Amino acid sequence: MFESVESLPYEESEGPAFRVHERLIVKYESEKHISLHWRSDPISDMVSHSAVALVLNISCEILK
């Protein structure tokens, strides 16, 4: 789905985190929370929107 997903070094992210498509950082905040960070531009916005859709879809499946 994404061009690249790489794990970030623990020191750089202060916890588990991934860089998606070299534009979006997804950080694990707690058992029920993640945070997404990106600089706004058309491509980064599309990547972040698709990541949010993926996370929401997963959370809906877990609740079933």
mmCIF file of the N, C-alpha and C atoms, coordinates in Angstrom:
data_MODEL
# 
_entry.id   MODEL 
# 
loop_
_atom_site.group_PDB 
_atom_site.id 
_atom_site.type_symbol 
_atom_site.label_atom_id 
_atom_site.label_alt_id 
_atom_site.label_comp_id 
_atom_site.label_asym_id 
_atom_site.label_entity_id 
_atom_site.label_seq_id 
_atom_site.pdbx_PDB_ins_code 
_atom_site.Cartn_x 
_atom_site.Cartn_y 
_atom_site.Cartn_z 
_atom_site.occupancy 
_atom_site.B_iso_or_equiv 
_atom_site.pdbx_formal_charge 
_atom_site.auth_seq_id 
_atom_site.auth_comp_id 
_atom_site.auth_asym_id 
_atom_site.auth_atom_id 
_atom_site.pdbx_PDB_model_num 
ATOM 1   N N  . MET A 1 1  ? 0.818   -1.188 0.000  1.00 0.00 ? 1  MET A N  1 
ATOM 2   C CA . MET A 1 1  ? 0.000   0.000  0.000  1.00 0.00 ? 1  MET A CA 1 
ATOM 3   C C  . MET A 1 1  ? 0.869   1.262  0.000  1.00 0.00 ? 1  MET A C  1 
ATOM 4   N N  . PHE A 1 2  ? 1.897   1.261  0.837  1.00 0.00 ? 2  PHE A N  1 
ATOM 5   C CA . PHE A 1 2  ? 2.780   2.414  0.906  1.00 0.00 ? 2  PHE A CA 1 
ATOM 6   C C  . PHE A 1 2  ? 4.112   2.077  0.262  1.00 0.00 ? 2  PHE A C  1 
ATOM 7   N N  . GLU A 1 3  ? 4.741   3.076  -0.318 1.00 0.00 ? 3  GLU A N  1 
ATOM 8   C CA . GLU A 1 3  ? 6.020   2.886  -0.992 1.00 0.00 ? 3  GLU A CA 1 
ATOM 9   C C  . GLU A 1 3  ? 7.073   2.336  -0.037 1.00 0.00 ? 3  GLU A C  1 
ATOM 10  N N  . SER A 1 4  ? 7.129   2.890  1.172  1.00 0.00 ? 4  SER A N  1 
ATOM 11  C CA . SER A 1 4  ? 8.092   2.406  2.155  1.00 0.00 ? 4  SER A CA 1 
ATOM 12  C C  . SER A 1 4  ? 7.579   2.653  3.562  1.00 0.00 ? 4  SER A C  1 
ATOM 13  N N  . VAL A 1 5  ? 7.917   1.727  4.440  1.00 0.00 ? 5  VAL A N  1 
ATOM 14  C CA . VAL A 1 5  ? 7.637   1.858  5.869  1.00 0.00 ? 5  VAL A CA 1 
ATOM 15  C C  . VAL A 1 5  ? 8.898   1.408  6.578  1.00 0.00 ? 5  VAL A C  1 
ATOM 16  N N  . GLU A 1 6  ? 9.449   2.286  7.421  1.00 0.00 ? 6  GLU A N  1 
ATOM 17  C CA . GLU A 1 6  ? 10.668  1.929  8.134  1.00 0.00 ? 6  GLU A CA 1 
ATOM 18  C C  . GLU A 1 6  ? 10.521  2.250  9.614  1.00 0.00 ? 6  GLU A C  1 
ATOM 19  N N  . SER A 1 7  ? 11.098  1.397  10.417 1.00 0.00 ? 7  SER A N  1 
ATOM 20  C CA . SER A 1 7  ? 11.093  1.609  11.855 1.00 0.00 ? 7  SER A CA 1 
ATOM 21  C C  . SER A 1 7  ? 12.113  2.686  12.197 1.00 0.00 ? 7  SER A C  1 
ATOM 22  N N  . LEU A 1 8  ? 11.754  3.571  13.110 1.00 0.00 ? 8  LEU A N  1 
ATOM 23  C CA . LEU A 1 8  ? 12.675  4.619  13.537 1.00 0.00 ? 8  LEU A CA 1 
ATOM 24  C C  . LEU A 1 8  ? 13.477  4.150  14.745 1.00 0.00 ? 8  LEU A C  1 
ATOM 25  N N  . PRO A 1 9  ? 14.706  4.615  14.872 1.00 0.00 ? 9  PRO A N  1 
ATOM 26  C CA . PRO A 1 9  ? 15.493  4.265  16.058 1.00 0.00 ? 9  PRO A CA 1 
ATOM 27  C C  . PRO A 1 9  ? 14.785  4.740  17.321 1.00 0.00 ? 9  PRO A C  1 
ATOM 28  N N  . TYR A 1 10 ? 14.869  3.953  18.370 1.00 0.00 ? 10 TYR A N  1 
ATOM 29  C CA . TYR A 1 10 ? 14.157  4.252  19.612 1.00 0.00 ? 10 TYR A CA 1 
ATOM 30  C C  . TYR A 1 10 ? 14.534  5.623  20.171 1.00 0.00 ? 10 TYR A C  1 
ATOM 31  N N  . GLU A 1 11 ? 15.818  6.005  20.090 1.00 0.00 ? 11 GLU A N  1 
ATOM 32  C CA . GLU A 1 11 ? 16.265  7.294  20.622 1.00 0.00 ? 11 GLU A CA 1 
ATOM 33  C C  . GLU A 1 11 ? 15.622  8.464  19.872 1.00 0.00 ? 11 GLU A C  1 
ATOM 34  N N  . GLU A 1 12 ? 15.430  8.298  18.588 1.00 0.00 ? 12 GLU A N  1 
ATOM 35  C CA . GLU A 1 12 ? 14.881  9.370  17.754 1.00 0.00 ? 12 GLU A CA 1 
ATOM 36  C C  . GLU A 1 12 ? 13.404  9.607  18.018 1.00 0.00 ? 12 GLU A C  1 
ATOM 37  N N  . SER A 1 13 ? 12.677  8.580  18.425 1.00 0.00 ? 13 SER A N  1 
ATOM 38  C CA . SER A 1 13 ? 11.217  8.690  18.517 1.00 0.00 ? 13 SER A CA 1 
ATOM 39  C C  . SER A 1 13 ? 10.671  8.600  19.934 1.00 0.00 ? 13 SER A C  1 
ATOM 40  N N  . GLU A 1 14 ? 11.507  8.312  20.914 1.00 0.00 ? 14 GLU A N  1 
ATOM 41  C CA . GLU A 1 14 ? 11.073  8.164  22.309 1.00 0.00 ? 14 GLU A CA 1 
ATOM 42  C C  . GLU A 1 14 ? 10.005  7.088  22.461 1.00 0.00 ? 14 GLU A C  1 
ATOM 43  N N  . GLY A 1 15 ? 10.079  6.044  21.702 1.00 0.00 ? 15 GLY A N  1 
ATOM 44  C CA . GLY A 1 15 ? 9.124   4.942  21.738 1.00 0.00 ? 15 GLY A CA 1 
ATOM 45  C C  . GLY A 1 15 ? 8.982   4.347  20.357 1.00 0.00 ? 15 GLY A C  1 
ATOM 46  N N  . PRO A 1 16 ? 8.190   3.278  20.221 1.00 0.00 ? 16 PRO A N  1 
ATOM 47  C CA . PRO A 1 16 ? 8.003   2.674  18.902 1.00 0.00 ? 16 PRO A CA 1 
ATOM 48  C C  . PRO A 1 16 ? 7.418   3.684  17.907 1.00 0.00 ? 16 PRO A C  1 
ATOM 49  N N  . ALA A 1 17 ? 8.024   3.745  16.724 1.00 0.00 ? 17 ALA A N  1 
ATOM 50  C CA . ALA A 1 17 ? 7.542   4.680  15.698 1.00 0.00 ? 17 ALA A CA 1 
ATOM 51  C C  . ALA A 1 17 ? 7.980   4.192  14.323 1.00 0.00 ? 17 ALA A C  1 
ATOM 52  N N  . PHE A 1 18 ? 7.237   4.630  13.320 1.00 0.00 ? 18 PHE A N  1 
ATOM 53  C CA . PHE A 1 18 ? 7.515   4.273  11.934 1.00 0.00 ? 18 PHE A CA 1 
ATOM 54  C C  . PHE A 1 18 ? 7.472   5.507  11.057 1.00 0.00 ? 18 PHE A C  1 
ATOM 55  N N  . ARG A 1 19 ? 8.297   5.512  10.030 1.00 0.00 ? 19 ARG A N  1 
ATOM 56  C CA . ARG A 1 19 ? 8.231   6.555  9.000  1.00 0.00 ? 19 ARG A CA 1 
ATOM 57  C C  . ARG A 1 19 ? 7.593   5.905  7.777  1.00 0.00 ? 19 ARG A C  1 
ATOM 58  N N  . VAL A 1 20 ? 6.516   6.514  7.299  1.00 0.00 ? 20 VAL A N  1 
ATOM 59  C CA . VAL A 1 20 ? 5.770   5.971  6.163  1.00 0.00 ? 20 VAL A CA 1 
ATOM 60  C C  . VAL A 1 20 ? 5.983   6.864  4.959  1.00 0.00 ? 20 VAL A C  1 
ATOM 61  N N  . HIS A 1 21 ? 6.393   6.254  3.858  1.00 0.00 ? 21 HIS A N  1 
ATOM 62  C CA . HIS A 1 21 ? 6.546   6.952  2.577  1.00 0.00 ? 21 HIS A CA 1 
ATOM 63  C C  . HIS A 1 21 ? 7.480   8.163  2.692  1.00 0.00 ? 21 HIS A C  1 
ATOM 64  N N  . GLU A 1 22 ? 8.382   8.134  3.695  1.00 0.00 ? 22 GLU A N  1 
ATOM 65  C CA . GLU A 1 22 ? 9.347   9.211  3.940  1.00 0.00 ? 22 GLU A CA 1 
ATOM 66  C C  . GLU A 1 22 ? 8.681   10.554 4.226  1.00 0.00 ? 22 GLU A C  1 
ATOM 67  N N  . ARG A 1 23 ? 7.400   10.538 4.617  1.00 0.00 ? 23 ARG A N  1 
ATOM 68  C CA . ARG A 1 23 ? 6.666   11.788 4.820  1.00 0.00 ? 23 ARG A CA 1 
ATOM 69  C C  . ARG A 1 23 ? 5.870   11.824 6.116  1.00 0.00 ? 23 ARG A C  1 
ATOM 70  N N  . LEU A 1 24 ? 5.503   10.679 6.651  1.00 0.00 ? 24 LEU A N  1 
ATOM 71  C CA . LEU A 1 24 ? 4.593   10.594 7.788  1.00 0.00 ? 24 LEU A CA 1 
ATOM 72  C C  . LEU A 1 24 ? 5.274   9.816  8.912  1.00 0.00 ? 24 LEU A C  1 
ATOM 73  N N  . ILE A 1 25 ? 5.207   10.346 10.132 1.00 0.00 ? 25 ILE A N  1 
ATOM 74  C CA . ILE A 1 25 ? 5.711   9.631  11.303 1.00 0.00 ? 25 ILE A CA 1 
ATOM 75  C C  . ILE A 1 25 ? 4.507   9.157  12.107 1.00 0.00 ? 25 ILE A C  1 
ATOM 76  N N  . VAL A 1 26 ? 4.459   7.861  12.378 1.00 0.00 ? 26 VAL A N  1 
ATOM 77  C CA . VAL A 1 26 ? 3.406   7.267  13.198 1.00 0.00 ? 26 VAL A CA 1 
ATOM 78  C C  . VAL A 1 26 ? 4.066   6.822  14.498 1.00 0.00 ? 26 VAL A C  1 
ATOM 79  N N  . LYS A 1 27 ? 3.616   7.398  15.620 1.00 0.00 ? 27 LYS A N  1 
ATOM 80  C CA . LYS A 1 27 ? 4.203   7.093  16.931 1.00 0.00 ? 27 LYS A CA 1 
ATOM 81  C C  . LYS A 1 27 ? 3.194   6.385  17.819 1.00 0.00 ? 27 LYS A C  1 
ATOM 82  N N  . TYR A 1 28 ? 3.678   5.365  18.519 1.00 0.00 ? 28 TYR A N  1 
ATOM 83  C CA . TYR A 1 28 ? 2.877   4.680  19.522 1.00 0.00 ? 28 TYR A CA 1 
ATOM 84  C C  . TYR A 1 28 ? 2.934   5.520  20.791 1.00 0.00 ? 28 TYR A C  1 
ATOM 85  N N  . GLU A 1 29 ? 1.792   6.004  21.250 1.00 0.00 ? 29 GLU A N  1 
ATOM 86  C CA . GLU A 1 29 ? 1.738   6.845  22.446 1.00 0.00 ? 29 GLU A CA 1 
ATOM 87  C C  . GLU A 1 29 ? 1.318   6.050  23.684 1.00 0.00 ? 29 GLU A C  1 
ATOM 88  N N  . SER A 1 30 ? 0.311   5.194  23.528 1.00 0.00 ? 30 SER A N  1 
ATOM 89  C CA . SER A 1 30 ? -0.166  4.339  24.622 1.00 0.00 ? 30 SER A CA 1 
ATOM 90  C C  . SER A 1 30 ? -0.933  3.185  23.999 1.00 0.00 ? 30 SER A C  1 
ATOM 91  N N  . GLU A 1 31 ? -1.478  2.340  24.856 1.00 0.00 ? 31 GLU A N  1 
ATOM 92  C CA . GLU A 1 31 ? -2.194  1.167  24.349 1.00 0.00 ? 31 GLU A CA 1 
ATOM 93  C C  . GLU A 1 31 ? -3.361  1.540  23.441 1.00 0.00 ? 31 GLU A C  1 
ATOM 94  N N  . LYS A 1 32 ? -3.965  2.699  23.664 1.00 0.00 ? 32 LYS A N  1 
ATOM 95  C CA . LYS A 1 32 ? -5.128  3.098  22.885 1.00 0.00 ? 32 LYS A CA 1 
ATOM 96  C C  . LYS A 1 32 ? -4.890  4.321  22.010 1.00 0.00 ? 32 LYS A C  1 
ATOM 97  N N  . HIS A 1 33 ? -3.663  4.815  21.945 1.00 0.00 ? 33 HIS A N  1 
ATOM 98  C CA . HIS A 1 33 ? -3.405  6.048  21.196 1.00 0.00 ? 33 HIS A CA 1 
ATOM 99  C C  . HIS A 1 33 ? -2.137  5.958  20.348 1.00 0.00 ? 33 HIS A C  1 
ATOM 100 N N  . ILE A 1 34 ? -2.247  6.489  19.144 1.00 0.00 ? 34 ILE A N  1 
ATOM 101 C CA . ILE A 1 34 ? -1.082  6.724  18.302 1.00 0.00 ? 34 ILE A CA 1 
ATOM 102 C C  . ILE A 1 34 ? -1.137  8.187  17.874 1.00 0.00 ? 34 ILE A C  1 
ATOM 103 N N  . SER A 1 35 ? -0.024  8.692  17.412 1.00 0.00 ? 35 SER A N  1 
ATOM 104 C CA . SER A 1 35 ? -0.032  10.058 16.867 1.00 0.00 ? 35 SER A CA 1 
ATOM 105 C C  . SER A 1 35 ? 0.602   10.026 15.486 1.00 0.00 ? 35 SER A C  1 
ATOM 106 N N  . LEU A 1 36 ? 0.114   10.882 14.621 1.00 0.00 ? 36 LEU A N  1 
ATOM 107 C CA . LEU A 1 36 ? 0.638   11.016 13.269 1.00 0.00 ? 36 LEU A CA 1 
ATOM 108 C C  . LEU A 1 36 ? 1.169   12.428 13.106 1.00 0.00 ? 36 LEU A C  1 
ATOM 109 N N  . HIS A 1 37 ? 2.351   12.539 12.511 1.00 0.00 ? 37 HIS A N  1 
ATOM 110 C CA . HIS A 1 37 ? 3.000   13.837 12.317 1.00 0.00 ? 37 HIS A CA 1 
ATOM 111 C C  . HIS A 1 37 ? 3.491   13.930 10.876 1.00 0.00 ? 37 HIS A C  1 
ATOM 112 N N  . TRP A 1 38 ? 3.184   15.050 10.217 1.00 0.00 ? 38 TRP A N  1 
ATOM 113 C CA . TRP A 1 38 ? 3.637   15.269 8.856  1.00 0.00 ? 38 TRP A CA 1 
ATOM 114 C C  . TRP A 1 38 ? 3.643   16.751 8.545  1.00 0.00 ? 38 TRP A C  1 
ATOM 115 N N  . ARG A 1 39 ? 4.435   17.125 7.560  1.00 0.00 ? 39 ARG A N  1 
ATOM 116 C CA . ARG A 1 39 ? 4.414   18.494 7.039  1.00 0.00 ? 39 ARG A CA 1 
ATOM 117 C C  . ARG A 1 39 ? 3.377   18.531 5.932  1.00 0.00 ? 39 ARG A C  1 
ATOM 118 N N  . SER A 1 40 ? 2.538   19.517 5.986  1.00 0.00 ? 40 SER A N  1 
ATOM 119 C CA . SER A 1 40 ? 1.423   19.572 5.049  1.00 0.00 ? 40 SER A CA 1 
ATOM 120 C C  . SER A 1 40 ? 1.871   19.942 3.641  1.00 0.00 ? 40 SER A C  1 
ATOM 121 N N  . ASP A 1 41 ? 1.571   19.056 2.730  1.00 0.00 ? 41 ASP A N  1 
ATOM 122 C CA . ASP A 1 41 ? 1.670   19.292 1.289  1.00 0.00 ? 41 ASP A CA 1 
ATOM 123 C C  . ASP A 1 41 ? 0.746   18.257 0.657  1.00 0.00 ? 41 ASP A C  1 
ATOM 124 N N  . PRO A 1 42 ? 0.393   18.406 -0.601 1.00 0.00 ? 42 PRO A N  1 
ATOM 125 C CA . PRO A 1 42 ? -0.608  17.504 -1.188 1.00 0.00 ? 42 PRO A CA 1 
ATOM 126 C C  . PRO A 1 42 ? -0.290  16.011 -1.057 1.00 0.00 ? 42 PRO A C  1 
ATOM 127 N N  . ILE A 1 43 ? 0.944   15.618 -1.296 1.00 0.00 ? 43 ILE A N  1 
ATOM 128 C CA . ILE A 1 43 ? 1.285   14.188 -1.227 1.00 0.00 ? 43 ILE A CA 1 
ATOM 129 C C  . ILE A 1 43 ? 1.283   13.702 0.215  1.00 0.00 ? 43 ILE A C  1 
ATOM 130 N N  . SER A 1 44 ? 1.891   14.455 1.118  1.00 0.00 ? 44 SER A N  1 
ATOM 131 C CA . SER A 1 44 ? 1.913   14.060 2.532  1.00 0.00 ? 44 SER A CA 1 
ATOM 132 C C  . SER A 1 44 ? 0.507   13.989 3.100  1.00 0.00 ? 44 SER A C  1 
ATOM 133 N N  . ASP A 1 45 ? -0.355  14.906 2.696  1.00 0.00 ? 45 ASP A N  1 
ATOM 134 C CA . ASP A 1 45 ? -1.738  14.874 3.153  1.00 0.00 ? 45 ASP A CA 1 
ATOM 135 C C  . ASP A 1 45 ? -2.441  13.607 2.670  1.00 0.00 ? 45 ASP A C  1 
ATOM 136 N N  . MET A 1 46 ? -2.207  13.196 1.442  1.00 0.00 ? 46 MET A N  1 
ATOM 137 C CA . MET A 1 46 ? -2.823  11.971 0.927  1.00 0.00 ? 46 MET A CA 1 
ATOM 138 C C  . MET A 1 46 ? -2.304  10.750 1.677  1.00 0.00 ? 46 MET A C  1 
ATOM 139 N N  . VAL A 1 47 ? -0.995  10.716 1.952  1.00 0.00 ? 47 VAL A N  1 
ATOM 140 C CA . VAL A 1 47 ? -0.412  9.594  2.697  1.00 0.00 ? 47 VAL A CA 1 
ATOM 141 C C  . VAL A 1 47 ? -1.014  9.544  4.105  1.00 0.00 ? 47 VAL A C  1 
ATOM 142 N N  . SER A 1 48 ? -1.104  10.694 4.769  1.00 0.00 ? 48 SER A N  1 
ATOM 143 C CA . SER A 1 48 ? -1.650  10.710 6.126  1.00 0.00 ? 48 SER A CA 1 
ATOM 144 C C  . SER A 1 48 ? -3.127  10.325 6.130  1.00 0.00 ? 48 SER A C  1 
ATOM 145 N N  . HIS A 1 49 ? -3.881  10.773 5.153  1.00 0.00 ? 49 HIS A N  1 
ATOM 146 C CA . HIS A 1 49 ? -5.309  10.425 5.078  1.00 0.00 ? 49 HIS A CA 1 
ATOM 147 C C  . HIS A 1 49 ? -5.489  8.925  4.876  1.00 0.00 ? 49 HIS A C  1 
ATOM 148 N N  . SER A 1 50 ? -4.659  8.327  4.053  1.00 0.00 ? 50 SER A N  1 
ATOM 149 C CA . SER A 1 50 ? -4.782  6.884  3.845  1.00 0.00 ? 50 SER A CA 1 
ATOM 150 C C  . SER A 1 50 ? -4.353  6.114  5.096  1.00 0.00 ? 50 SER A C  1 
ATOM 151 N N  . ALA A 1 51 ? -3.366  6.624  5.835  1.00 0.00 ? 51 ALA A N  1 
ATOM 152 C CA . ALA A 1 51 ? -2.964  5.980  7.087  1.00 0.00 ? 51 ALA A CA 1 
ATOM 153 C C  . ALA A 1 51 ? -4.079  6.075  8.125  1.00 0.00 ? 51 ALA A C  1 
ATOM 154 N N  . VAL A 1 52 ? -4.727  7.214  8.216  1.00 0.00 ? 52 VAL A N  1 
ATOM 155 C CA . VAL A 1 52 ? -5.853  7.375  9.144  1.00 0.00 ? 52 VAL A CA 1 
ATOM 156 C C  . VAL A 1 52 ? -6.972  6.411  8.758  1.00 0.00 ? 52 VAL A C  1 
ATOM 157 N N  . ALA A 1 53 ? -7.280  6.305  7.483  1.00 0.00 ? 53 ALA A N  1 
ATOM 158 C CA . ALA A 1 53 ? -8.320  5.379  7.030  1.00 0.00 ? 53 ALA A CA 1 
ATOM 159 C C  . ALA A 1 53 ? -7.960  3.939  7.392  1.00 0.00 ? 53 ALA A C  1 
ATOM 160 N N  . LEU A 1 54 ? -6.704  3.575  7.240  1.00 0.00 ? 54 LEU A N  1 
ATOM 161 C CA . LEU A 1 54 ? -6.247  2.230  7.588  1.00 0.00 ? 54 LEU A CA 1 
ATOM 162 C C  . LEU A 1 54 ? -6.405  1.972  9.085  1.00 0.00 ? 54 LEU A C  1 
ATOM 163 N N  . VAL A 1 55 ? -5.982  2.927  9.907  1.00 0.00 ? 55 VAL A N  1 
ATOM 164 C CA . VAL A 1 55 ? -6.094  2.780  11.360 1.00 0.00 ? 55 VAL A CA 1 
ATOM 165 C C  . VAL A 1 55 ? -7.559  2.688  11.781 1.00 0.00 ? 55 VAL A C  1 
ATOM 166 N N  . LEU A 1 56 ? -8.403  3.531  11.232 1.00 0.00 ? 56 LEU A N  1 
ATOM 167 C CA . LEU A 1 56 ? -9.824  3.478  11.584 1.00 0.00 ? 56 LEU A CA 1 
ATOM 168 C C  . LEU A 1 56 ? -10.469 2.164  11.166 1.00 0.00 ? 56 LEU A C  1 
ATOM 169 N N  . ASN A 1 57 ? -10.078 1.655  10.011 1.00 0.00 ? 57 ASN A N  1 
ATOM 170 C CA . ASN A 1 57 ? -10.602 0.384  9.537  1.00 0.00 ? 57 ASN A CA 1 
ATOM 171 C C  . ASN A 1 57 ? -10.164 -0.745 10.467 1.00 0.00 ? 57 ASN A C  1 
ATOM 172 N N  . ILE A 1 58 ? -8.927  -0.721 10.896 1.00 0.00 ? 58 ILE A N  1 
ATOM 173 C CA . ILE A 1 58 ? -8.426  -1.748 11.828 1.00 0.00 ? 58 ILE A CA 1 
ATOM 174 C C  . ILE A 1 58 ? -9.169  -1.665 13.154 1.00 0.00 ? 58 ILE A C  1 
ATOM 175 N N  . SER A 1 59 ? -9.352  -0.453 13.671 1.00 0.00 ? 59 SER A N  1 
ATOM 176 C CA . SER A 1 59 ? -10.042 -0.301 14.957 1.00 0.00 ? 59 SER A CA 1 
ATOM 177 C C  . SER A 1 59 ? -11.489 -0.762 14.878 1.00 0.00 ? 59 SER A C  1 
ATOM 178 N N  . CYS A 1 60 ? -12.135 -0.547 13.751 1.00 0.00 ? 60 CYS A N  1 
ATOM 179 C CA . CYS A 1 60 ? -13.520 -1.034 13.583 1.00 0.00 ? 60 CYS A CA 1 
ATOM 180 C C  . CYS A 1 60 ? -13.556 -2.545 13.571 1.00 0.00 ? 60 CYS A C  1 
ATOM 181 N N  . GLU A 1 61 ? -12.590 -3.181 12.946 1.00 0.00 ? 61 GLU A N  1 
ATOM 182 C CA . GLU A 1 61 ? -12.526 -4.644 12.895 1.00 0.00 ? 61 GLU A CA 1 
ATOM 183 C C  . GLU A 1 61 ? -12.293 -5.227 14.283 1.00 0.00 ? 61 GLU A C  1 
ATOM 184 N N  . ILE A 1 62 ? -11.491 -4.550 15.095 1.00 0.00 ? 62 ILE A N  1 
ATOM 185 C CA . ILE A 1 62 ? -11.203 -5.045 16.444 1.00 0.00 ? 62 ILE A CA 1 
ATOM 186 C C  . ILE A 1 62 ? -12.469 -4.990 17.309 1.00 0.00 ? 62 ILE A C  1 
ATOM 187 N N  . LEU A 1 63 ? -13.287 -3.977 17.102 1.00 0.00 ? 63 LEU A N  1 
ATOM 188 C CA . LEU A 1 63 ? -14.503 -3.811 17.908 1.00 0.00 ? 63 LEU A CA 1 
ATOM 189 C C  . LEU A 1 63 ? -15.612 -4.784 17.555 1.00 0.00 ? 63 LEU A C  1 
ATOM 190 N N  . LYS A 1 64 ? -15.513 -5.467 16.426 1.00 0.00 ? 64 LYS A N  1 
ATOM 191 C CA . LYS A 1 64 ? -16.574 -6.404 16.017 1.00 0.00 ? 64 LYS A CA 1 
ATOM 192 C C  . LYS A 1 64 ? -16.605 -7.628 16.903 1.00 0.00 ? 64 LYS A C  1 
# 
